[in-house]
Amino acid sequence: MDVSVRSGTAVMHLVIVYRPPYSRTHKFTLSNFLVEFEVLLESVILTGGLLMIAGDFNIHVDDPSDTEARSFMNLIHSYGLVQHVQGPTHEKRHTLDLVLTRAADSWLSNFVIDWSLPSDNAGIHFTSTIHRPRPAKTTRKHRVLTNLNKDALKSSITSSLEKSDYQSMDDVNSIVSCYNSAVLDSINEHAPLVEKTMVDKPRAPWFSCELLEERKELRKLEHRWLSTHLTIDCQIFCKARSVYNKSCDDTKADYHRCRIDGADQKELFVIVDEISGGKKSAS
């Protein structure tokens, strides 16, 4: 995987690598890997921004007597890279999971090897100087009409029309324009536009367009009930709310069921961690 992540003015180029170990079904030696890995390094080493290459390399970089590991370390050093993970990351006590950055950059620190995951490989935690991107904000304008005094608004419109002397006008368009101006001026006086800044939150991946339409209809029913205070409108709203909540639960369950059915072992751990609240997500 090769992606670029931007946060403010900082740009991070992230490359994820997985090298399967040599086996009867995967007859790809480390020498072959080093040739292709060097081609990758040539293509990314001069890219702008910060660079991080991470993943499960299945190379025993902790063993100084391992000639293949020494060849790998010599290669990354020749490209000005440094390997940060110190300590075993596999249950057989070898350092296989690596994090590489340019030696000239110092934006990663506090590396911790985490064995709490139910896996034969440990997780790697570290601190980055790149801050989490600030959520996008949108400024919207609206009028507060809940406590609008209708009699005062009517009186204001009448007074404004009388001052405009619309009765002496012969052109229909002029009369309509005069009336619209009187109404708008009165509304601005009694219910002025109010600006509100809102954070654009990412929508949950399981939230569908159908659920969005259901939620819009639910809000209409809620507003009707709050406006009329009738028991029947309250009952209609409560019933629609129950239907909407069930639709959300069913859609969310179907989404995660499909993810789990198509996941391998490593992906399954991530999914279970998200659902159980181990990681923050929009699930």
C-alpha angles and dihedrals in degrees: 000000000000120000140155120223122197125199114174106307094340121097122193123196107207123193120184117201132188119183113188113217119254112274142151090270095040108044097176112128127212089248089060090047093051091054092053093039091055089053088053092049091051090055098047107030094081097043116120123256129025120331129211126175113187140162148093105311097170090219121132096230089161091066110082090191093059106103093197091052090050090052090052094048091047089052096052092044090053088059093049096255129140129205113225107186112098117185139031117313098177130068089244087063099251128128104243104143110075140184117203128189136161111284089227092059122077104184100119125068145145097054113194127184110219119204096177094098118096092240139101087241124064125230121247119222125187142158122250129200088219108098124219110269113261113248115255115256130210126200114215132182124220142157125239102227098161096096097029112146103228095193092052091048091050092049091049093051092048092049092048092050092049091053091051093056091221092166091073092056118104100187116085093210091054091051092049091047090049092050093048091051091049092051094046093048091049094048091048088053098049100028109021122189113271123203118222125185114214131188113237101230118198112253117242110260091236094052106107134198089251091058090049091056091047090052092051091053090046091054090051091053091047092052091048091053093046089050099047101027087209119155092227091055090049091052092048091050094047092050092049090048091054091050091048094049091050091049089053092049093047094047092047092048092049091049094052092041090057090047093051094045091055098040129105122219097277094044089049091059090052093048093048090048091053095047094046092050098253090128129030111251141145091257 
